[in-house]
Structure formats: structure tokens, C-alpha cells
Amino acid sequence: MEHITIIGNGIAGITCARHIRKNSDAKITVISAESEYFFSRTALMYVYMGHMKWNHLKPYEDWFWEKNRIKLKKAWVDKIDFKEKTLHFSSEETMDYDKLVLATGSVYNKFGWEGQDLKGVQGLVSKQDLELLEENTQNCKRAVIIGGGLIGVELAEMLKTRNIDVTFLIREEAFWHNMLPLQDAKMISEHIKSHGVDLRHETELDKIIGDENRRVKSVITNSGEKIECQLVGLCTGVRPNIDFLKNSELETDKGILVDEFLQTNIEDVYAIGDCAQLKQPPAHRRPIEAVWYAGRMMGETLAQTLTGNAMKYKPGNWFNSAKFFDIEYQTYGQVSAKPGENEMHFHWQHQDNSKAITIAFEPNSNKFLGINTLGIRMRHPVFDHWLNEDRKIDHVLANLKQANFDPEFYTHYEKEIFKSFKENLQKF
């Protein structure tokens, strides 16, 4: 019987295992050193905030794995012998495989700052990071978060629930402006500040200062300001977790290089999820996409190939979602943070500063390119359909009600949004 081995039990690896089992009787082993069972990584913050318990994070009952004949092994893979098709564990055990799926996920970035390895300095990616955060915030009065991404704002929200003062240092002139257009980014900045966070724009970390016990006591910013703190959150993005593969014959760049079938340069070895880097990504998609949706789609696609139905990875139109404190964010298609001459934006914002949309379109053809929604829930299939049909912005605005997830919303504001667009046409 063929043995398919998956290293990593995140959304990519587990989705792959489940879909292999739907189509095959192959022997499946999923290996993870992080946790015994698959858990919802996006819900980690709610355990810290007291809204959920650890066992609430498991989407499947413990019996699910045995019933579906998916063997789970908690172990750390030190080395892979690709020629012999053998995994070598830190426990000195070994395991042979026929086909190998690398779904090793991400680790948080460190950029060589002085003091980055002091006690009380950490990122927030893994279950172990959350356990460390619990320990590091026992007597914490003030924290400094470095980097304005999605993990950073999650950490800020988590810490505020423990009444910890938070100073948030970001390089951009507004929050996440490397991904969000300026008006959206400014709105989120103001919303974060409204929750009592000391958000500092255009401010970077210079170094981290420790005490005699090698525990953090302050940071120095690039302007020379000293900020006392007992915790530093490193939230300057993530990178593929592939250090243990660097000196092997596996072809890597920032991530593990894969073709359109998610196959590496080594036969019977594949990579999916955060650790995978597409050699030729589709238009408007990035080579590495460390997002839940991409991991799930990769897992589903690869499972088809591994069970005899060779399938190319075609992620389609970009989409993502997140939450900034009380404001939910969704994006569909292409909405550039800094649009070029072939992209224009229509922005509407409600007077209460908790709801907004930004629609991107081509100025010459009026072709709809994408939409960001803040504080409004929209239906993904509707926007996906419009993007695939190359609809015009006029059609999108006239039919926004179709995409409305909550009918109550657009019964109040649909006319206002359309009227605002018509009044602003002269700007375009």
C-alpha cells in the first residue's frame, strides 16, 4: 500500500490528508512537532482573550483521525534523505515514505536587531508562541509591538484585554499601507487608536535593551526615543519554515520552489501552504501566499494529483479576510495600495468611520478590478463572478445589493454609495 506522508498539520496539510482519504485507501501519516491534533490557528487569539478554551480549537473530534485512517505522529523531522525516501526524527527514529508533502508553514521574521533574542521578545505564529506569551505577560504592564500587519493588530487586541498598555511601531504613514490604499489604512489607524493603542506611524525599531537577567526592559526607536516595556512583539511578517531543508538537494528560494502541480524538483515530493513558492504564479497572485484560503486550496488541489487525477493549482481571483479590532475586512480581486496609472479607486466611507468600501477599476475601460470592504460583509461568489465576467464598475455599483451579505446594510446605504460615485465621476 502506498504511504503518503505529510509534514505539517496546519490547514494545508490536513486539507490534503482529508481529500486524499476521500479518493484513496493509501496509508496517510501526518507529522507535526507543534501539536498532537490539528487546530484552528486563526482562533489562537481567542484562547488568550478568554473567549475559548484549548479544546475548542480542534475542528474535529479526536476519534475523527482513527475513523478516517489518518495516522497522526507528534515528532520533529531533523533531516530528509530524499534518495532513500526516509525521514529522520530528532528522537533518532526513522520513517519511510512513498510520496512526501511538505506543509511546514511559517515562522516569524527576525531582522538582526540588537536584543532580539532577549527574554520577553517573541512573535506570534505557533501554539508554542501563545504559551510563551501567557508566560511573558504574567507581570507585564507595557508592551511594544513592532510591525503593522495582521498578526500585530491581533496581538494588540489580545494584550488590551489584559489591560496591558500597548505601543505599536509601524514604518508606514498609516496602518498596513503596504497592502491597503491610504484612505483605508488611515481609517484603520484611527480605529486602532480609538481602542487605546499608542500607534506610532513612520517609526521603526533601532534596538532592544535588556536588564541584568537578559530580560527586555526597553526599546530604542530610530528617532532615539526610549520606551520602557516588559514585552516586545515581533510582528514584521513571516517567512517559510524551511531552514532544515536549506542544505539539501531540494530547490528553494524564499520558499520551497514548486511547479503548477505543486511538485518540487524531486520526484514524489510536493510542497503546499505557507512554505511553498510558485515558480510561475498566475497574474495578480504572489509566489508565496501565507494565507489560510491559499493553504486550503493547495491542499485540495494536491490531493487530486496524489490520487491519480493530475490537477494544476489555479487559485483564481485573490481574496482574503481579517479583523481589525471591531472592523471586519474583506478583499476581492486587485486593489493596489499605491495604484499605478491603469488603476483608479472610488472610495466611500460612512460618517461613523466604521464602514467603508474602496473599488478599483481601469480608468479607460471602467473595468472592475477589485474591492476592499471594511465593516461590511459581502458575498465572495458574487464578486468572483463579476471579476471573471470583466464587469464594469457601473454594473458593480448598480448591483451591489446582490453581493450584500447582510441585507440590512444596503437598504440604508446603497443609494448613498451610488450617488457618491456619480458625484465624484468628474475626478476620474
C-alpha positions as CSV (number, residue, x, y, z in Angstrom):
1,M,0.0,0.0,0.0
2,E,1.3,3.4,-0.9
3,H,2.4,5.6,2.0
4,I,1.8,9.3,1.7
5,T,3.5,11.3,4.4
6,I,2.6,14.9,5.2
7,I,4.9,17.1,7.3
8,G,2.8,19.8,9.0
9,N,-0.7,19.6,10.4
10,G,-2.0,23.1,9.5
11,I,-4.8,23.9,7.2
12,A,-2.8,22.9,4.1
13,G,-1.6,19.6,5.3
14,I,-4.8,18.5,7.0
15,T,-7.0,19.5,4.0
16,C,-4.7,17.5,1.8
17,A,-4.9,14.4,4.1
18,R,-8.7,14.6,4.3
19,H,-9.2,14.9,0.5
20,I,-6.7,12.1,-0.2
21,R,-8.8,9.9,2.1
22,K,-12.0,10.8,0.2
23,N,-10.4,9.4,-3.0
24,S,-7.9,6.7,-1.9
25,D,-7.2,3.9,0.5
26,A,-3.5,4.9,0.7
27,K,-1.7,4.9,4.1
28,I,-1.6,8.5,5.3
29,T,0.7,9.8,8.1
30,V,0.6,13.5,9.3
31,I,3.6,14.6,11.3
32,S,3.8,17.7,13.5
33,A,6.0,18.8,16.4
34,E,3.7,21.7,17.2
35,S,0.6,19.9,18.4
36,E,-0.9,16.5,18.6
37,Y,-4.1,17.5,16.8
38,F,-4.9,19.9,14.0
39,F,-6.3,23.2,15.5
40,S,-7.7,26.5,14.1
41,R,-4.7,28.8,14.1
42,T,-6.8,31.9,13.4
43,A,-8.6,31.3,16.7
44,L,-5.5,31.2,18.9
45,M,-6.0,34.8,20.0
46,Y,-9.4,33.9,21.5
47,V,-7.9,31.4,23.9
48,Y,-5.6,34.1,25.3
49,M,-8.6,36.6,25.5
50,G,-10.6,34.0,27.4
51,H,-13.4,33.5,24.8
52,M,-12.4,30.0,24.0
53,K,-10.5,27.1,25.7
54,W,-7.8,25.0,24.1
55,N,-10.0,22.1,23.3
56,H,-12.4,24.5,21.4
57,L,-9.7,25.0,18.8
58,K,-10.0,21.5,17.4
59,P,-12.4,21.4,14.4
60,Y,-12.6,17.6,14.5
61,E,-13.2,15.2,17.4
62,D,-10.2,13.1,18.4
63,W,-11.8,10.0,17.1
64,F,-12.1,11.5,13.6
65,W,-8.5,10.6,12.7
66,E,-8.6,7.0,13.6
67,K,-12.0,6.6,11.9
68,N,-10.6,8.1,8.7
69,R,-7.4,6.1,8.9
70,I,-5.2,9.2,9.1
71,K,-2.3,8.4,11.5
72,L,-1.0,11.4,13.5
73,K,2.6,11.4,14.7
74,K,3.9,14.1,17.1
75,A,7.6,14.4,16.2
76,W,10.3,16.7,14.9
77,V,11.8,16.0,11.5
78,D,15.6,16.8,11.6
79,K,16.6,15.6,8.2
80,I,15.1,14.1,5.0
81,D,17.0,11.6,2.9
82,F,15.3,12.2,-0.5
83,K,17.2,9.4,-2.3
84,E,16.3,6.7,0.3
85,K,12.8,8.3,0.9
86,T,13.4,8.3,4.6
87,L,12.6,10.9,7.3
88,H,15.0,11.2,10.3
89,F,13.4,12.4,13.5
90,S,15.1,14.2,16.4
91,S,14.3,11.1,18.5
92,E,16.6,9.1,16.1
93,E,13.6,7.2,14.8
94,T,13.2,7.0,11.0
95,M,10.2,6.6,8.7
96,D,10.0,5.7,5.0
97,Y,7.6,7.3,2.6
98,D,6.4,6.8,-1.0
99,K,5.2,10.3,-1.5
100,L,6.1,13.3,0.6
101,V,4.1,16.5,1.2
102,L,5.9,19.4,2.8
103,A,3.4,21.7,4.6
104,T,5.7,23.1,7.2
105,G,4.1,26.6,7.4
106,S,5.8,29.8,8.5
107,V,7.9,31.3,11.3
108,Y,8.1,34.9,12.3
109,N,10.8,37.2,10.9
110,K,13.8,38.5,12.8
111,F,15.9,41.1,11.2
112,G,19.0,41.0,13.3
113,W,18.1,43.7,15.8
114,E,20.3,44.1,18.8
115,G,18.5,42.3,21.7
116,Q,16.0,40.3,19.6
117,D,16.8,37.1,21.5
118,L,16.2,38.5,25.0
119,K,13.6,37.0,27.2
120,G,10.2,38.7,26.7
121,V,10.9,39.2,22.9
122,Q,8.7,37.0,20.7
123,G,6.5,36.6,17.7
124,L,3.0,35.0,17.5
125,V,2.7,32.2,14.9
126,S,2.6,28.9,16.7
127,K,0.9,27.2,19.7
128,Q,4.2,27.4,21.5
129,D,4.3,31.2,20.9
130,L,0.9,31.6,22.5
131,E,2.1,29.5,25.5
132,L,5.2,31.7,25.8
133,L,3.0,34.9,25.6
134,E,1.0,33.6,28.5
135,E,4.3,33.3,30.5
136,N,5.8,36.6,29.2
137,T,2.7,38.7,30.2
138,Q,2.3,37.5,33.8
139,N,3.6,40.7,35.2
140,C,3.6,42.8,32.1
141,K,2.4,46.5,32.3
142,R,3.6,47.7,28.9
143,A,4.3,46.1,25.6
144,V,5.8,47.3,22.3
145,I,4.7,45.7,19.0
146,I,7.0,46.1,16.0
147,G,5.4,45.9,12.5
148,G,1.9,46.8,11.3
149,G,0.5,43.6,9.9
150,L,-2.4,41.3,10.7
151,I,-0.6,39.5,13.5
152,G,0.4,42.8,15.0
153,V,-3.2,44.1,15.3
154,E,-4.3,40.7,16.7
155,L,-1.6,40.9,19.4
156,A,-2.6,44.5,20.2
157,E,-6.2,43.4,20.7
158,M,-5.1,40.4,22.8
159,L,-2.9,42.5,25.1
160,K,-5.5,45.2,25.6
161,T,-8.0,42.6,27.0
162,R,-5.4,42.0,29.8
163,N,-5.2,45.8,30.5
164,I,-1.6,45.9,29.2
165,D,-0.6,49.3,27.7
166,V,0.4,48.8,24.0
167,T,2.7,51.0,21.9
168,F,2.6,50.0,18.2
169,L,5.5,50.9,15.9
170,I,4.9,50.9,12.2
171,R,7.0,52.1,9.3
172,E,4.2,53.3,7.1
173,E,2.3,56.6,7.3
174,A,-0.9,54.6,8.0
175,F,-1.7,51.1,9.2
176,W,-0.8,48.3,6.7
177,H,-0.3,50.8,3.9
178,N,1.9,48.3,2.1
179,M,-1.4,46.4,1.5
180,L,-4.2,48.9,2.0
181,P,-4.9,52.1,0.0
182,L,-4.1,55.2,2.0
183,Q,-7.7,56.1,2.8
184,D,-8.5,52.5,4.1
185,A,-5.2,52.4,6.0
186,K,-5.9,55.8,7.7
187,M,-9.4,54.6,8.8
188,I,-7.9,51.5,10.4
189,S,-5.2,53.6,12.1
190,E,-7.8,55.8,13.7
191,H,-9.9,52.7,14.7
192,I,-6.8,51.1,16.4
193,K,-6.1,54.4,18.3
194,S,-9.7,54.5,19.4
195,H,-9.1,51.3,21.3
196,G,-6.4,53.0,23.4
197,V,-3.4,51.8,21.5
198,D,-0.4,54.2,21.2
199,L,0.1,53.8,17.5
200,R,3.2,55.4,16.1
201,H,3.4,55.9,12.3
202,E,6.7,56.1,10.4
203,T,8.6,54.8,13.5
204,E,11.0,51.9,13.4
205,L,12.8,49.8,16.0
206,D,16.5,50.5,16.4
207,K,17.4,48.1,19.3
208,I,16.0,46.3,22.3
209,I,17.6,46.8,25.7
210,G,17.8,44.1,28.4
211,D,18.3,44.0,32.1
212,E,20.9,42.0,34.1
213,N,18.8,38.9,33.8
214,R,18.7,39.2,30.0
215,R,15.0,40.2,30.0
216,V,13.7,43.1,27.9
217,K,13.3,46.4,29.8
218,S,13.0,48.9,26.9
219,V,13.3,49.6,23.2
220,I,15.0,52.4,21.4
221,T,13.3,53.8,18.3
222,N,15.0,55.1,15.1
223,S,14.5,58.6,16.4
224,G,16.3,57.8,19.6
225,E,13.3,57.6,21.9
226,K,13.4,55.1,24.7
227,I,10.2,53.2,25.6
228,E,10.1,51.1,28.8
229,C,8.4,47.8,28.3
230,Q,8.3,44.2,29.5
231,L,7.3,42.6,26.2
232,V,8.3,43.1,22.6
233,G,6.1,41.6,19.9
234,L,8.0,40.9,16.7
235,C,5.2,41.2,14.1
236,T,7.1,42.2,10.9
237,G,5.7,39.4,8.8
238,V,6.5,35.7,8.4
239,R,8.8,33.6,6.2
240,P,8.6,29.9,5.1
241,N,9.6,27.4,7.7
242,I,12.3,25.7,5.6
243,D,15.6,26.1,7.5
244,F,16.0,22.4,8.0
245,L,15.9,21.9,4.2
246,K,18.4,24.5,3.2
247,N,21.4,22.3,2.6
248,S,19.5,19.5,0.8
249,E,19.1,18.9,-2.9
250,L,15.6,20.3,-2.7
251,E,15.3,23.5,-4.8
252,T,14.5,26.5,-2.6
253,D,14.4,30.3,-2.8
254,K,12.5,32.1,-0.1
255,G,10.2,29.1,0.0
256,I,10.2,25.6,-1.5
257,L,10.0,26.0,-5.3
258,V,7.1,24.2,-6.9
259,D,5.6,24.0,-10.4
260,E,1.9,24.4,-11.3
261,F,1.2,20.9,-9.9
262,L,2.8,21.9,-6.6
263,Q,5.7,19.4,-7.3
264,T,9.3,20.2,-6.3
265,N,12.4,19.4,-8.3
266,I,12.5,16.0,-6.6
267,E,10.1,13.3,-7.8
268,D,7.3,12.3,-5.4
269,V,8.0,15.4,-3.2
270,Y,5.5,18.3,-3.1
271,A,5.0,21.5,-1.1
272,I,1.9,23.4,-0.1
273,G,0.8,26.2,2.1
274,D,2.9,29.0,3.6
275,C,6.2,27.1,2.8
276,A,5.5,26.8,-0.9
277,Q,6.8,29.2,-3.6
278,L,5.2,29.1,-7.0
279,K,7.9,29.3,-9.8
280,Q,5.3,30.9,-12.1
281,P,2.4,32.4,-10.1
282,P,-0.8,33.3,-12.0
283,A,-1.4,37.0,-12.8
284,H,-2.2,39.1,-9.7
285,R,-1.1,36.3,-7.3
286,R,2.1,36.3,-5.3
287,P,4.7,33.5,-5.4
288,I,4.2,32.9,-1.7
289,E,0.8,33.5,-0.1
290,A,0.8,32.8,3.6
291,V,-3.0,32.9,4.0
292,W,-5.5,30.3,5.2
293,Y,-7.5,30.3,2.0
294,A,-4.5,29.6,-0.2
295,G,-3.3,26.7,2.0
296,R,-6.8,25.1,1.9
297,M,-7.0,25.4,-1.9
298,M,-3.5,24.0,-2.3
299,G,-4.3,21.0,-0.1
300,E,-7.5,20.2,-2.1
301,T,-5.7,20.5,-5.4
302,L,-2.7,18.4,-4.5
303,A,-4.9,15.7,-3.1
304,Q,-6.4,15.3,-6.6
305,T,-2.9,14.8,-8.1
306,L,-1.9,12.4,-5.4
307,T,-4.9,10.2,-6.0
308,G,-4.5,9.9,-9.8
309,N,-6.3,13.0,-11.1
310,A,-3.4,15.3,-12.0
311,M,-4.6,18.9,-11.4
312,K,-2.9,22.2,-11.8
313,Y,-3.1,24.7,-8.9
314,K,-5.4,27.5,-10.1
315,P,-6.3,29.8,-7.2
316,G,-8.4,32.2,-9.3
317,N,-9.1,35.7,-8.1
318,W,-7.3,36.9,-5.0
319,F,-9.4,37.1,-1.8
320,N,-8.7,37.4,1.8
321,S,-10.4,38.5,5.1
322,A,-9.3,39.7,8.5
323,K,-10.4,41.6,11.5
324,F,-9.0,44.9,13.0
325,F,-10.5,45.0,16.5
326,D,-14.2,45.7,15.7
327,I,-13.9,46.2,11.9
328,E,-14.1,43.2,9.6
329,Y,-12.1,43.4,6.4
330,Q,-12.6,41.6,3.1
331,T,-10.8,42.0,-0.2
332,Y,-11.6,40.5,-3.7
333,G,-9.6,41.0,-6.8
334,Q,-6.9,43.6,-7.2
335,V,-6.9,46.8,-5.1
336,S,-3.4,48.2,-5.0
337,A,-2.1,50.0,-2.0
338,K,-0.4,52.5,-4.4
339,P,-2.3,52.3,-7.7
340,G,-0.5,53.0,-11.0
341,E,-1.9,54.9,-14.0
342,N,-4.0,51.9,-15.1
343,E,-5.9,51.7,-11.8
344,M,-8.3,54.2,-10.2
345,H,-10.1,54.0,-6.9
346,F,-13.6,55.0,-5.8
347,H,-13.7,55.3,-2.0
348,W,-16.8,55.7,0.1
349,Q,-16.7,56.0,3.9
350,H,-19.6,56.2,6.3
351,Q,-19.7,59.2,8.6
352,D,-19.3,57.0,11.7
353,N,-15.8,55.8,10.4
354,S,-16.6,52.2,10.9
355,K,-17.7,51.2,7.4
356,A,-16.0,51.8,4.0
357,I,-15.5,50.4,0.6
358,T,-12.8,51.0,-2.0
359,I,-13.4,49.9,-5.5
360,A,-10.6,49.6,-8.0
361,F,-11.2,49.9,-11.8
362,E,-9.4,50.7,-15.0
363,P,-9.9,54.4,-15.9
364,N,-10.2,53.9,-19.7
365,S,-12.4,50.9,-19.9
366,N,-14.1,51.2,-16.5
367,K,-13.4,47.5,-15.9
368,F,-13.9,46.4,-12.3
369,L,-10.6,45.2,-10.8
370,G,-11.4,44.6,-7.2
371,I,-13.0,45.8,-3.9
372,N,-12.0,46.3,-0.3
373,T,-14.8,46.3,2.3
374,L,-14.4,47.5,5.9
375,G,-17.1,46.9,8.4
376,I,-19.4,45.3,5.7
377,R,-19.8,41.7,4.8
378,M,-20.0,40.8,1.2
379,R,-20.6,37.5,-0.7
380,H,-17.5,36.1,-2.3
381,P,-19.1,34.2,-5.2
382,V,-20.8,37.4,-6.5
383,F,-17.6,39.3,-6.8
384,D,-15.8,36.3,-8.1
385,H,-18.4,36.1,-10.9
386,W,-18.1,39.8,-11.7
387,L,-14.3,39.6,-11.9
388,N,-14.5,36.6,-14.2
389,E,-17.0,38.3,-16.4
390,D,-14.9,41.6,-16.7
391,R,-17.9,43.7,-15.5
392,K,-17.7,47.5,-15.4
393,I,-17.7,49.5,-12.2
394,D,-21.1,50.9,-13.1
395,H,-22.6,47.4,-13.1
396,V,-20.9,46.6,-9.8
397,L,-22.3,49.7,-8.1
398,A,-25.7,49.3,-9.6
399,N,-25.9,45.7,-8.4
400,L,-24.2,45.9,-5.0
401,K,-27.3,44.6,-3.3
402,Q,-26.7,41.2,-4.9
403,A,-23.3,40.9,-3.1
404,N,-24.8,42.1,0.2
405,F,-24.3,39.5,2.9
406,D,-26.4,41.5,5.4
407,P,-29.4,42.9,3.5
408,E,-30.0,45.4,6.3
409,F,-26.8,47.3,5.4
410,Y,-27.5,48.2,1.8
411,T,-31.1,49.1,2.3
412,H,-29.7,52.0,4.2
413,Y,-26.6,53.0,2.2
414,E,-26.8,51.6,-1.3
415,K,-28.2,54.8,-2.8
416,E,-25.7,56.9,-0.9
417,I,-22.8,54.9,-2.3
418,F,-24.1,55.1,-5.8
419,K,-24.8,58.8,-5.5
420,S,-21.3,59.4,-4.2
421,F,-19.8,57.6,-7.1
422,K,-21.8,59.7,-9.7
423,E,-20.9,63.0,-7.9
424,N,-17.2,62.0,-8.0
425,L,-17.1,61.0,-11.6
426,Q,-15.5,64.3,-12.6
427,K,-12.5,63.3,-10.5
428,F,-11.9,60.3,-12.8
